[in-house]
């Protein structure tokens, strides 16, 4: 899958969700449920890794506003 220019959806329209939890079982269960609803997921095992990914991506201004709330 490739990211769209906006960075919030994969080509094909699936919304992306970043799952951060130190319990692999919880992450896997949530990912499975989200996939059933058509979401694309990326799983990480903690907050630091999630922040690194978020900072390295190029979110739109509206996404940056929602992250700052």
Helices and strands as residue ranges (DSSP letters): E 16-20, H 24-36, E 40-44, H 47-56, H 61-68
